[in-house]
Amino acid sequence: MSQQDKNAQVMAFAALAQCAQLAHNMAKNGTVDSAQWAICVNGLLCTDPASYRDVYTPSSDLFLGYKTLLTQLSDSGEGRSIEITKYITGLISLERKLSASSSSISMMGQRLDQVKRQLHHFTINDDAVIANMASVYSDIISPLGAKIQITGSPNQLQQQAVQQKIRTLLLAGVRAAVLWRQMGGKRRHLFFNRKELVRNAKQQLNQI
């Protein structure tokens, strides 16, 4: 595997980790950093990139994802979150189910095209756009496998706006998992290639 492919693989996993971390943050306190949110959601809608670098730009907005990757995969385990681990593994599992269903992939593509048309009139942060993206997750992705159980503050999780942002982040996480797999990522790499992933992530983080 070329260094470029390794970089792409780690970048995609950082995006996946960022989606999981942001969903975790939303569930706990109902807030999300706008730049970190935007790069995840814009990556979701970048369905025909010329290069992997076009999916997540600017890469500096994936800072949280790289930090989360390092925390979750480091040997020390310091600061590791069981919830975020569950979210990441759940998203990878759902992506595998999605990739095995051509009808689900087709429906998801059609629905994301609708979102893109919405963006001719609204912004990525508009409530109607977020609700549309959240419904793609609820209608197409969630039924494919075991539901991802989000834990957090009951006061936050009862709010519809929070629920919709979390579902949108989970959808964006599945998108990141698609790119991760396309770049050669496999679940076993998280165990057997962990040190190499951490080393590469540190290098990319230092360049941000």
N, CA, C and O of each residue as an XYZ file, in Angstrom:
832
protein
N       0.838     -1.191      0.000
C       0.000      0.000      0.000
C       0.881      1.251      0.000
O       1.827      1.351      0.781
N       0.566      2.196     -0.874
C       1.354      3.417     -0.956
C       1.119      4.285      0.270
O       0.130      4.119      0.984
N       2.048      5.224      0.506
C       1.891      6.136      1.637
C       0.648      6.989      1.467
O      -0.031      7.305      2.444
N       0.344      7.364      0.228
C      -0.855      8.162     -0.028
C      -2.114      7.396      0.387
O      -3.019      7.965      0.998
N      -2.167      6.102      0.052
C      -3.321      5.292      0.439
C      -3.408      5.162      1.956
O      -4.499      5.196      2.525
N      -2.262      5.014      2.604
C      -2.255      4.939      4.075
C      -2.769      6.249      4.679
O      -3.540      6.240      5.639
N      -2.334      7.366      4.109
C      -2.800      8.667      4.596
C      -4.309      8.812      4.410
O      -5.007      9.318      5.289
N      -4.805      8.361      3.253
C      -6.233      8.435      2.972
C      -7.022      7.570      3.942
O      -8.088      7.962      4.417
N      -6.488      6.391      4.230
C      -7.151      5.466      5.140
C      -7.250      6.066      6.545
O      -8.301      6.002      7.182
N      -6.149      6.648      7.018
C      -6.141      7.243      8.349
C      -7.034      8.479      8.390
O      -7.726      8.698      9.385
N      -7.037      9.283      7.345
C      -7.905     10.449      7.283
C      -9.370     10.036      7.372
O     -10.151     10.653      8.097
N      -9.741      8.993      6.634
C     -11.128      8.521      6.652
C     -11.506      8.018      8.043
O     -12.619      8.256      8.512
N     -10.565      7.314      8.708
C     -10.874      6.830     10.046
C     -10.963      7.986     11.031
O     -11.767      7.946     11.962
N     -10.141      9.023     10.835
C     -10.232     10.217     11.681
C     -11.601     10.886     11.513
O     -12.187     11.356     12.488
N     -12.101     10.927     10.290
C     -13.429     11.499     10.044
C     -14.502     10.660     10.738
O     -15.436     11.201     11.330
N     -14.362      9.338     10.662
C     -15.289      8.441     11.343
C     -15.251      8.684     12.855
O     -16.292      8.765     13.507
N     -14.039      8.798     13.401
C     -13.886      9.047     14.836
C     -14.471     10.399     15.227
O     -15.050     10.544     16.304
N     -14.316     11.384     14.351
C     -14.853     12.718     14.651
C     -16.376     12.688     14.680
O     -16.991     13.312     15.545
N     -16.984     11.974     13.751
C     -18.448     11.851     13.745
C     -18.929     11.210     15.044
O     -19.917     11.649     15.634
N     -18.225     10.172     15.483
C     -18.591      9.489     16.724
C     -18.415     10.412     17.933
O     -19.270     10.455     18.818
N     -17.313     11.143     17.963
C     -17.048     12.054     19.078
C     -18.073     13.181     19.117
O     -18.555     13.540     20.192
N     -18.407     13.738     17.969
C     -19.390     14.824     17.927
C     -20.776     14.339     18.331
O     -21.508     15.055     19.015
N     -21.142     13.126     17.913
C     -22.427     12.557     18.328
C     -22.452     12.392     19.849
O     -23.465     12.658     20.496
N     -21.330     11.954     20.402
C     -21.183     11.802     21.846
C     -21.345     13.157     22.545
O     -22.040     13.266     23.556
N     -20.695     14.185     21.992
C     -20.785     15.528     22.574
C     -22.215     16.063     22.515
O     -22.706     16.649     23.481
N     -22.879     15.859     21.378
C     -24.259     16.318     21.225
C     -25.163     15.661     22.252
O     -26.028     16.314     22.835
N     -24.963     14.365     22.474
C     -25.804     13.627     23.415
C     -25.600     14.095     24.851
O     -26.515     14.034     25.674
N     -24.395     14.561     25.139
C     -24.084     14.983     26.510
C     -24.520     16.421     26.787
O     -25.116     16.710     27.825
N     -24.212     17.336     25.831
C     -24.471     18.752     26.130
C     -25.232     19.508     25.044
O     -25.507     20.698     25.195
N     -25.574     18.827     23.953
C     -26.414     19.453     22.933
C     -25.721     20.468     22.061
O     -26.383     21.203     21.329
N     -24.391     20.531     22.117
C     -23.664     21.502     21.304
C     -22.636     20.797     20.424
O     -22.206     19.678     20.705
N     -22.264     21.478     19.367
C     -21.278     20.922     18.439
C     -20.520     22.082     17.804
O     -21.108     23.117     17.491
N     -19.214     21.907     17.616
C     -18.401     22.934     16.947
C     -18.814     23.023     15.485
O     -18.900     22.002     14.803
N     -19.068     24.226     15.001
C     -19.640     24.401     13.665
C     -18.690     23.932     12.560
O     -19.131     23.318     11.588
N     -17.394     24.217     12.700
C     -16.436     23.801     11.666
C     -16.264     22.288     11.658
O     -16.185     21.676     10.593
N     -16.205     21.683     12.841
C     -16.060     20.232     12.932
C     -17.305     19.522     12.411
O     -17.212     18.465     11.787
N     -18.449     20.103     12.667
C     -19.715     19.580     12.129
C     -19.732     19.688     10.605
O     -20.067     18.727      9.913
N     -19.372     20.857     10.092
C     -19.473     21.117      8.662
C     -18.592     20.180      7.840
O     -19.020     19.704      6.789
N     -17.366     19.906      8.302
C     -16.490     19.057      7.495
C     -17.029     17.627      7.432
O     -16.879     16.954      6.413
N     -17.646     17.167      8.498
C     -18.239     15.818      8.484
C     -19.427     15.754      7.538
O     -19.553     14.816      6.752
N     -20.302     16.757      7.615
C     -21.523     16.730      6.811
C     -21.224     17.022      5.343
O     -21.819     16.405      4.459
N     -20.316     17.947      5.076
C     -19.931     18.200      3.684
C     -19.265     16.973      3.073
O     -19.434     16.701      1.884
N     -18.507     16.230      3.885
C     -17.916     14.984      3.404
C     -18.972     13.965      3.025
O     -18.807     13.211      2.066
N     -20.067     13.948      3.789
C     -21.181     13.061      3.479
C     -21.753     13.346      2.092
O     -22.147     12.429      1.371
N     -21.792     14.626      1.727
C     -22.410     15.026      0.461
C     -21.422     15.068     -0.698
O     -21.807     15.341     -1.835
N     -20.147     14.797     -0.415
C     -19.129     14.737     -1.470
C     -19.089     13.306     -2.002
O     -18.266     12.496     -1.574
N     -19.979     13.007     -2.933
C     -20.166     11.623     -3.377
C     -19.382     11.265     -4.633
O     -19.320     10.096     -5.015
N     -18.788     12.256     -5.273
C     -18.033     11.956     -6.501
C     -16.744     12.773     -6.528
O     -16.551     13.594     -7.424
N     -15.856     12.554     -5.549
C     -14.639     13.368     -5.452
C     -13.596     12.979     -6.492
O     -13.504     11.817     -6.890
N     -12.812     13.960     -6.928
C     -11.706     13.678     -7.842
C     -10.563     12.999     -7.103
O      -9.809     12.222     -7.689
N     -10.437     13.300     -5.800
C      -9.380     12.739     -4.972
C      -9.914     12.598     -3.555
O     -10.851     13.295     -3.168
N      -9.326     11.708     -2.788
C      -9.750     11.552     -1.391
C      -9.574     12.850     -0.614
O     -10.291     13.095      0.356
N      -8.625     13.680     -1.033
C      -8.378     14.943     -0.341
C      -9.549     15.909     -0.497
O      -9.701     16.836      0.299
N     -10.375     15.694     -1.519
C     -11.507     16.587     -1.753
C     -12.672     16.312     -0.801
O     -13.559     17.152     -0.651
N     -12.675     15.149     -0.160
C     -13.817     14.771      0.671
C     -13.855     15.581      1.953
O     -14.914     16.063      2.356
N     -12.706     15.733      2.596
C     -12.648     16.432      3.880
C     -11.664     17.595      3.790
O     -10.455     17.414      3.934
N     -12.199     18.786      3.551
C     -11.366     19.990      3.474
C     -12.034     21.120      4.261
O     -13.259     21.242      4.246
N     -11.247     21.938      4.943
C      -9.800     21.791      5.142
C      -9.501     20.700      6.163
O     -10.274     20.481      7.096
N      -8.384     20.023      5.980
C      -8.054     18.908      6.866
C      -7.872     19.352      8.313
O      -7.996     18.543      9.233
N      -7.578     20.633      8.516
C      -7.401     21.135      9.891
C      -8.680     20.987     10.708
O      -8.625     20.902     11.935
N      -9.840     20.955     10.033
C     -11.106     20.799     10.750
C     -11.359     19.361     11.181
O     -12.368     19.072     11.825
N     -10.433     18.444     10.823
C     -10.494     17.069     11.323
C      -9.589     16.873     12.541
O      -9.317     15.746     12.954
N      -9.132     17.978     13.101
C      -8.230     17.913     14.259
C      -8.818     17.031     15.368
O      -8.124     16.186     15.932
N     -10.095     17.238     15.670
C     -10.741     16.464     16.732
C     -10.758     14.973     16.396
O     -10.581     14.130     17.276
N     -10.972     14.653     15.118
C     -11.001     13.259     14.715
C      -9.668     12.563     14.884
O      -9.609     11.426     15.351
N      -8.604     13.238     14.508
C      -7.266     12.659     14.702
C      -6.964     12.483     16.194
O      -6.403     11.467     16.603
N      -7.339     13.474     16.999
C      -7.115     13.369     18.443
C      -7.926     12.211     19.034
O      -7.442     11.480     19.898
N      -9.160     12.057     18.558
C     -10.008     10.965     19.046
C      -9.429      9.620     18.639
O      -9.414      8.678     19.431
N      -8.949      9.534     17.390
C      -8.302      8.302     16.920
C      -7.146      7.928     17.842
O      -7.029      6.777     18.264
N      -6.298      8.897     18.151
C      -5.136      8.631     19.000
C      -5.561      8.189     20.397
O      -4.966      7.279     20.975
N      -6.578      8.829     20.927
C      -7.053      8.467     22.263
C      -7.632      7.057     22.286
O      -7.368      6.275     23.199
N      -8.427      6.750     21.262
C      -9.128      5.456     21.230
C      -8.187      4.292     20.933
O      -8.435      3.174     21.387
N      -7.107      4.531     20.177
C      -6.237      3.435     19.751
C      -4.902      3.381     20.484
O      -4.121      2.456     20.264
N      -4.625      4.348     21.348
C      -3.333      4.362     22.027
C      -3.211      3.176     22.980
O      -4.206      2.685     23.514
N      -1.984      2.728     23.183
C      -1.727      1.585     24.061
C      -2.099      1.875     25.508
O      -2.525      0.980     26.237
N      -1.938      3.125     25.920
C      -2.177      3.458     27.324
C      -3.649      3.359     27.701
O      -3.997      3.035     28.837
N      -4.515      3.648     26.713
C      -5.944      3.621     26.992
C      -6.431      4.819     27.783
O      -7.604      4.884     28.152
N      -5.537      5.777     28.051
C      -5.898      6.952     28.842
C      -6.916      7.813     28.098
O      -6.691      8.228     26.962
N      -8.035      8.072     28.762
C      -9.072      8.903     28.165
C      -9.979      8.183     27.191
O     -10.885      8.794     26.624
N      -9.755      6.897     26.986
C     -10.557      6.137     26.017
C     -12.015      6.062     26.482
O     -12.294      5.890     27.668
N     -12.933      6.194     25.526
C     -14.358      6.168     25.829
C     -14.986      4.886     25.301
O     -14.893      4.581     24.111
N     -15.623      4.139     26.194
C     -16.311      2.919     25.772
C     -17.450      3.265     24.820
O     -17.691      2.547     23.850
N     -18.155      4.371     25.097
C     -19.268      4.764     24.233
C     -18.795      5.056     22.816
O     -19.401      4.595     21.850
N     -17.711      5.821     22.689
C     -17.220      6.165     21.356
C     -16.719      4.914     20.629
O     -16.906      4.784     19.419
N     -16.090      4.002     21.353
C     -15.682      2.725     20.753
C     -16.896      1.997     20.187
O     -16.850      1.471     19.075
N     -17.977      1.969     20.953
C     -19.204      1.302     20.496
C     -19.779      1.997     19.257
O     -20.239      1.334     18.327
N     -19.751      3.324     19.250
C     -20.286      4.059     18.105
C     -19.464      3.757     16.846
O     -20.023      3.523     15.774
N     -18.153      3.764     16.984
C     -17.282      3.516     15.831
C     -17.485      2.104     15.283
O     -17.640      1.922     14.075
N     -17.485      1.115     16.160
C     -17.666     -0.272     15.695
C     -19.063     -0.467     15.128
O     -19.245     -1.225     14.175
N     -20.051      0.210     15.704
C     -21.411      0.121     15.174
C     -21.528      0.707     13.784
O     -22.211      0.145     12.928
N     -20.866      1.840     13.546
C     -20.890      2.479     12.231
C     -20.182      1.620     11.189
O     -20.639      1.518     10.050
N     -19.069      1.005     11.576
C     -18.360      0.114     10.653
C     -19.238     -1.074     10.287
O     -19.270     -1.498      9.132
N     -19.942     -1.604     11.265
C     -20.841     -2.735     11.024
C     -21.983     -2.347     10.088
O     -22.332     -3.102      9.181
N     -22.561     -1.168     10.311
C     -23.651     -0.710      9.443
C     -23.161     -0.470      8.017
O     -23.876     -0.744      7.053
N     -21.938      0.044      7.891
C     -21.389      0.267      6.547
C     -21.239     -1.055      5.796
O     -21.488     -1.111      4.591
N     -20.843     -2.098      6.481
C     -20.695     -3.407      5.842
C     -22.052     -3.914      5.351
O     -22.155     -4.499      4.273
N     -23.095     -3.679      6.163
C     -24.448     -4.083      5.749
C     -24.902     -3.249      4.545
O     -25.532     -3.762      3.621
N     -24.574     -1.969      4.577
C     -24.945     -1.088      3.462
C     -24.258     -1.529      2.177
O     -24.892     -1.602      1.125
N     -22.961     -1.824      2.259
C     -22.201     -2.192      1.055
C     -22.697     -3.491      0.440
O     -22.455     -3.762     -0.736
N     -23.393     -4.296      1.243
C     -23.921     -5.569      0.744
C     -25.317     -5.434      0.164
O     -25.881     -6.410     -0.330
N     -25.884     -4.226      0.221
C     -27.251     -4.007     -0.260
C     -27.258     -2.950     -1.362
O     -27.234     -1.751     -1.082
N     -27.291     -3.397     -2.602
C     -27.264     -2.457     -3.733
C     -28.505     -1.561     -3.738
O     -28.429     -0.400     -4.139
N     -29.648     -2.098     -3.292
C     -30.871     -1.289     -3.263
C     -30.763     -0.170     -2.238
O     -31.229      0.943     -2.479
N     -30.145     -0.465     -1.088
C     -29.975      0.560     -0.057
C     -29.004      1.636     -0.518
O     -29.209      2.822     -0.257
N     -27.942      1.215     -1.208
C     -26.971      2.180     -1.736
C     -27.648      3.104     -2.748
O     -27.424      4.314     -2.740
N     -28.471      2.530     -3.611
C     -29.183      3.321     -4.622
C     -30.140      4.317     -3.968
O     -30.186      5.488     -4.347
N     -30.906      3.837     -2.977
C     -31.848      4.726     -2.284
C     -31.114      5.843     -1.556
O     -31.553      6.993     -1.566
N     -30.005      5.501     -0.932
C     -29.233      6.514     -0.207
C     -28.717      7.574     -1.179
O     -28.766      8.766     -0.877
N     -28.222      7.147     -2.344
C     -27.754      8.093     -3.350
C     -28.849      9.035     -3.806
O     -28.614     10.233     -3.964
N     -30.043      8.506     -4.017
C     -31.177      9.329     -4.442
C     -31.558     10.350     -3.375
O     -31.839     11.512     -3.668
N     -31.559      9.883     -2.130
C     -31.948     10.778     -1.034
C     -30.902     11.874     -0.816
O     -31.252     13.017     -0.526
N     -29.628     11.529     -0.954
C     -28.586     12.551     -0.797
C     -28.626     13.553     -1.946
O     -28.292     14.722     -1.759
N     -29.030     13.107     -3.128
C     -29.215     14.038     -4.244
C     -30.317     15.053     -3.916
O     -30.221     16.221     -4.292
N     -31.360     14.602     -3.216
C     -32.417     15.522     -2.785
C     -31.853     16.579     -1.840
O     -32.190     17.759     -1.935
N     -30.985     16.136     -0.924
C     -30.358     17.079      0.011
C     -29.528     18.106     -0.758
O     -29.579     19.299     -0.460
N     -28.778     17.647     -1.733
C     -27.956     18.567     -2.533
C     -28.825     19.600     -3.232
O     -28.441     20.765     -3.340
N     -29.983     19.185     -3.704
C     -30.894     20.145     -4.354
C     -31.429     21.147     -3.338
O     -31.610     22.323     -3.652
N     -31.680     20.674     -2.112
C     -32.104     21.590     -1.046
C     -31.074     22.685     -0.814
O     -31.420     23.831     -0.527
N     -29.800     22.314     -0.943
C     -28.725     23.258     -0.639
C     -28.621     24.380     -1.669
O     -27.841     25.315     -1.488
N     -29.399     24.294     -2.747
C     -29.480     25.427     -3.676
C     -30.246     26.584     -3.031
O     -30.127     27.735     -3.451
N     -31.032     26.255     -2.003
C     -31.890     27.262     -1.369
C     -31.609     27.442      0.120
O     -31.966     28.469      0.697
N     -30.973     26.450      0.747
C     -30.722     26.504      2.188
C     -29.250     26.231      2.466
O     -28.501     25.822      1.579
N     -28.845     26.466      3.725
C     -27.473     26.165      4.124
C     -27.415     24.781      4.767
O     -28.441     24.167      5.058
N     -26.189     24.311      4.979
C     -25.981     22.979      5.562
C     -26.489     22.921      7.009
O     -26.711     21.838      7.551
N     -26.673     24.100      7.630
C     -27.127     24.148      9.022
C     -28.618     24.420      9.163
O     -29.121     24.565     10.277
N     -29.325     24.490      8.039
C     -30.763     24.737      8.097
C     -31.485     23.530      8.692
O     -31.134     22.385      8.407
N     -32.488     23.793      9.512
C     -33.217     22.713     10.187
C     -33.831     21.722      9.201
O     -33.840     20.518      9.458
N     -34.344     22.222      8.074
C     -34.981     21.337      7.095
C     -33.961     20.405      6.442
O     -34.260     19.242      6.172
N     -32.761     20.918      6.192
C     -31.696     20.105      5.585
C     -31.238     19.033      6.578
O     -31.062     17.871      6.211
N     -31.049     19.433      7.831
C     -30.624     18.472      8.853
C     -31.684     17.394      9.045
O     -31.358     16.214      9.172
N     -32.951     17.797      9.068
C     -34.041     16.825      9.217
C     -34.056     15.833      8.054
O     -34.317     14.645      8.245
N     -33.778     16.323      6.864
C     -33.745     15.451      5.682
C     -32.614     14.442      5.782
O     -32.811     13.259      5.502
N     -31.419     14.902      6.182
C     -30.285     13.988      6.317
C     -30.525     12.975      7.431
O     -30.184     11.800      7.294
N     -31.114     13.436      8.535
C     -31.420     12.536      9.643
C     -32.382     11.441      9.206
O     -32.257     10.293      9.631
N     -33.339     11.797      8.360
C     -34.320     10.810      7.906
C     -33.683      9.763      6.990
O     -34.153      8.628      6.930
N     -32.626     10.134      6.284
C     -31.903      9.152      5.456
C     -31.320      8.064      6.362
O     -31.374      6.875      6.048
N     -30.768      8.498      7.481
C     -30.210      7.517      8.428
C     -31.317      6.639      8.996
O     -31.183      5.416      9.040
N     -32.419      7.266      9.433
C     -33.514      6.520     10.058
C     -34.168      5.544      9.084
O     -34.495      4.415      9.449
N     -34.356      5.990      7.840
C     -35.108      5.193      6.870
C     -34.275      4.105      6.203
O     -34.789      3.027      5.906
N     -32.986      4.378      5.963
C     -32.173      3.478      5.131
C     -31.079      2.765      5.918
O     -30.902      1.555      5.776
N     -30.345      3.503      6.744
C     -29.176      2.917      7.415
C     -29.560      2.144      8.672
O     -29.166      0.990      8.835
N     -30.318      2.766      9.551
C     -30.631      2.151     10.842
C     -31.280      0.766     10.727
O     -30.944     -0.123     11.510
N     -32.210      0.555      9.764
C     -32.843     -0.766      9.672
C     -31.909     -1.885      9.193
O     -32.288     -3.056      9.232
N     -30.708     -1.546      8.749
C     -29.818     -2.562      8.174
C     -29.220     -3.490      9.230
O     -28.870     -4.628      8.915
N     -29.097     -3.030     10.469
C     -28.428     -3.846     11.484
C     -28.808     -3.413     12.877
O     -29.802     -2.715     13.078
N     -28.004     -3.833     13.843
C     -28.266     -3.479     15.245
C     -28.220     -1.965     15.419
O     -27.300     -1.300     14.944
N     -29.214     -1.439     16.097
C     -29.278      0.009     16.301
C     -28.147      0.476     17.221
O     -27.796     -0.201     18.188
N     -27.591      1.637     16.905
C     -26.562      2.228     17.751
C     -27.262      2.958     18.896
O     -27.990      3.925     18.672
N     -27.036      2.491     20.111
C     -27.677      3.093     21.279
C     -26.813      4.252     21.778
O     -25.698      4.056     22.261
N     -27.351      5.452     21.650
C     -26.628      6.651     22.074
C     -26.945      6.945     23.540
O     -28.110      6.988     23.935
N     -25.910      7.144     24.331
C     -26.104      7.482     25.738
C     -25.698      8.935     25.967
O     -24.784      9.449     25.323
N     -26.392      9.581     26.894
C     -26.089     10.974     27.178
C     -27.084     11.552     28.150
O     -27.673     10.826     28.951
N     -27.275     12.850     28.088
C     -28.205     13.540     28.971
C     -29.637     13.335     28.480
O     -29.931     13.637     27.323
N     -30.529     12.832     29.325
C     -31.930     12.666     28.902
C     -32.549     13.969     28.416
O     -33.345     13.971     27.477
N     -32.180     15.086     29.061
C     -32.724     16.381     28.643
C     -32.340     16.715     27.208
O     -33.132     17.295     26.465
N     -31.108     16.345     26.818
C     -30.664     16.614     25.449
C     -31.278     15.615     24.470
O     -31.757     15.995     23.402
N     -31.259     14.355     24.839
C     -31.707     13.302     23.918
C     -33.205     13.365     23.637
O     -33.670     12.771     22.665
N     -33.966     14.071     24.468
C     -35.401     14.219     24.239
C     -35.710     15.314     23.221
O     -36.834     15.411     22.731
N     -34.713     16.134     22.907
C     -34.943     17.241     21.979
C     -34.807     16.772     20.525
O     -33.822     16.138     20.148
N     -35.807     17.097     19.737
C     -35.811     16.642     18.348
C     -34.612     17.161     17.567
O     -34.035     16.430     16.761
N     -34.232     18.413     17.795
C     -33.103     18.992     17.065
C     -31.815     18.242     17.378
O     -30.993     18.026     16.487
N     -31.633     17.845     18.621
C     -30.449     17.080     19.018
C     -30.489     15.694     18.379
O     -29.481     15.219     17.855
N     -31.642     15.052     18.421
C     -31.798     13.729     17.806
C     -31.435     13.770     16.323
O     -30.752     12.879     15.819
N     -31.895     14.807     15.632
C     -31.656     14.895     14.192
C     -30.184     15.158     13.878
O     -29.656     14.628     12.901
N     -29.528     15.959     14.686
C     -28.101     16.203     14.458
C     -27.286     14.947     14.730
O     -26.321     14.668     14.019
N     -27.664     14.191     15.749
C     -26.951     12.951     16.041
C     -27.130     11.959     14.898
O     -26.164     11.316     14.487
N     -28.339     11.823     14.380
C     -28.571     10.902     13.257
C     -27.798     11.347     12.024
O     -27.274     10.519     11.279
N     -27.728     12.654     11.810
C     -26.955     13.169     10.676
C     -25.474     12.836     10.843
O     -24.809     12.456      9.879
N     -24.960     12.978     12.061
C     -23.557     12.638     12.321
C     -23.307     11.142     12.138
O     -22.249     10.751     11.645
N     -24.255     10.312     12.525
C     -24.102      8.869     12.325
C     -24.109      8.532     10.830
O     -23.368      7.658     10.378
N     -24.952      9.233     10.075
C     -24.955      9.039      8.619
C     -23.610      9.452      8.033
O     -23.060      8.752      7.183
N     -23.085     10.579      8.483
C     -21.771     11.031      8.020
C     -20.684     10.043      8.434
O     -19.703      9.857      7.714
N     -20.857      9.413      9.591
C     -19.909      8.399     10.028
C     -19.906      7.176      9.133
O     -18.854      6.594      8.870
N     -21.080      6.787      8.667
C     -21.167      5.668      7.713
C     -20.459      6.049      6.418
O     -19.772      5.222      5.818
N     -20.624      7.292      5.987
C     -19.925      7.770      4.780
C     -18.411      7.676      4.959
O     -17.700      7.250      4.049
N     -17.924      8.072      6.127
C     -16.490      7.981      6.402
C     -16.033      6.523      6.405
O     -14.938      6.206      5.939
N     -16.876      5.644      6.932
C     -16.538      4.217      6.950
C     -16.482      3.643      5.535
O     -15.683      2.748      5.255
N     -17.332      4.160      4.645
C     -17.280      3.748      3.232
C     -15.922      4.097      2.644
O     -15.283      3.258      2.009
N     -15.475      5.342      2.853
C     -14.186      5.777      2.319
C     -13.048      4.978      2.957
O     -12.101      4.584      2.276
N     -13.147      4.745      4.243
C     -12.130      3.957      4.959
C     -11.986      2.574      4.334
O     -10.872      2.102      4.105
N     -13.110      1.931      4.060
C     -13.059      0.594      3.433
C     -12.505      0.689      2.009
O     -11.706     -0.150      1.594
N     -12.930      1.711      1.266
C     -12.449      1.875     -0.115
C     -10.940      2.083     -0.161
O     -10.286      1.712     -1.136
N     -10.392      2.675      0.893
C      -8.950      2.912      0.975
C      -8.204      1.735      1.611
O      -7.025      1.843      1.949
N      -8.905      0.619      1.765
C      -8.254     -0.594      2.263
C      -8.409     -0.854      3.742
O      -7.811     -1.792      4.269
N      -9.205     -0.038      4.428
C      -9.394     -0.221      5.861
C     -10.188     -1.479      6.178
O     -11.191     -1.768      5.526
N      -9.743     -2.216      7.168
C     -10.437     -3.426      7.624
C     -10.465     -3.422      9.140
O      -9.579     -2.869      9.792
N     -11.501     -4.049      9.695
C     -11.659     -4.040     11.148
C     -10.441     -4.623     11.862
O     -10.056     -4.148     12.930
N      -9.847     -5.636     11.278
C      -8.700     -6.265     11.944
C      -7.505     -5.317     12.057
O      -6.648     -5.492     12.923
N      -7.453     -4.300     11.164
C      -6.359     -3.335     11.238
C      -6.374     -2.576     12.566
O      -5.331     -2.126     13.038
N      -7.562     -2.435     13.167
C      -7.670     -1.700     14.425
C      -6.996     -2.447     15.561
O      -6.699     -1.872     16.608
N      -6.759     -3.727     15.345
C      -6.070     -4.530     16.363
C      -4.613     -4.799     15.963
O      -3.688     -4.578     16.745
N      -4.435     -5.279     14.735
C      -3.109     -5.736     14.327
C      -2.228     -4.631     13.755
O      -1.003     -4.749     13.771
N      -2.843     -3.550     13.244
C      -2.071     -2.446     12.665
C      -2.226     -1.167     13.486
O      -2.006     -0.063     12.989
N      -2.603     -1.335     14.730
C      -2.939     -0.168     15.549
C      -1.776      0.804     15.694
O      -1.955      2.016     15.576
N      -0.588      0.274     15.948
C       0.569      1.157     16.153
C       0.881      1.957     14.890
O       1.245      3.130     14.969
N       0.740      1.324     13.733
C       0.998      2.038     12.480
C      -0.051      3.123     12.254
O       0.278      4.215     11.790
N      -1.312      2.831     12.578
C      -2.376      3.829     12.451
C      -2.099      5.019     13.359
O      -2.258      6.169     12.949
N      -1.687      4.744     14.583
C      -1.391      5.810     15.539
C      -0.210      6.649     15.051
O      -0.249      7.878     15.115
N       0.825      5.993     14.571
C       2.008      6.711     14.084
C       1.650      7.616     12.897
O       2.075      8.770     12.844
N       0.882      7.099     11.966
C       0.477      7.875     10.792
C      -0.430      9.042     11.209
O      -0.301     10.148     10.684
N      -1.335      8.793     12.141
C      -2.230      9.844     12.601
C      -1.450     10.968     13.265
O      -1.764     12.141     13.062
N      -0.439     10.627     14.054
C       0.394     11.649     14.697
C       1.112     12.508     13.656
O       1.210     13.726     13.801
N       1.613     11.849     12.598
C       2.294     12.583     11.543
C       1.359     13.569     10.853
O       1.723     14.720     10.612
N       0.151     13.109     10.537
C      -0.807     13.978      9.858
C      -1.286     15.098     10.779
O      -1.505     16.226     10.338
N      -1.445     14.773     12.064
C      -1.879     15.789     13.021
C      -0.824     16.884     13.146
O      -1.164     18.059     13.285
N       0.426     16.516     13.098
C       1.503     17.503     13.199
C       1.551     18.434     11.985
O       2.096     19.535     12.064
N       0.979     17.989     10.867
C       0.997     18.792      9.640
C      -0.211     19.736      9.539
O      -0.268     20.608      8.672
N      -1.156     19.539     10.436
C      -2.359     20.382     10.408
C      -2.051     21.764     11.003
O      -2.934     22.619     11.069
